[in-house]
């Protein structure tokens, strides 16, 4: 079993040092916990990711809680969410205190625009990494493209897209 020290440090490192939001963080958790450390089997990772995406609210926190609970029990879910979110949340809170002073600074506005463009790249790279085990499946590509188009054109809400993809996967996915 993973030591509490290693467990807490891994979630704290990933949660507070991965930049770009939930998608890069999930890809990093996949790389670290599933591929490198082998703390979680790929089947569990995929299942927990899918369940977390179906929950309302902050999916990354739901995902962290689910992974940690699967690895060490429900109390580990609480520990992982706190370790993975509290320090960064405090930093963001402090940054918002200074937002008004920064709002009209052209250098800060340009830096934020550049960071946003970089985040889009991180999200795309994360999506590609998460698709790795599914790339050889035509149904996965069809669902990926359908979800991308529906979401990109604002034709359906994320929950409707996820539920439709789950139903399609249940009907047409073959091992």
Secondary structure by P-SEA (a helix, b strand, c coil): cccaaaaaaaaaaaacccccccaaaaaaaaaccccccccccaaaaaaaaaaaaaccccaaaaaaaaaaaacccaaaaaaaaaaacaaaaaaaaaaaaacccccccaaaaaaaaaaaaaaaaaaaaaaaaaaccccccaaaaaaaaaaaaaaaaccccaaaaaaaaaaaaaccccc
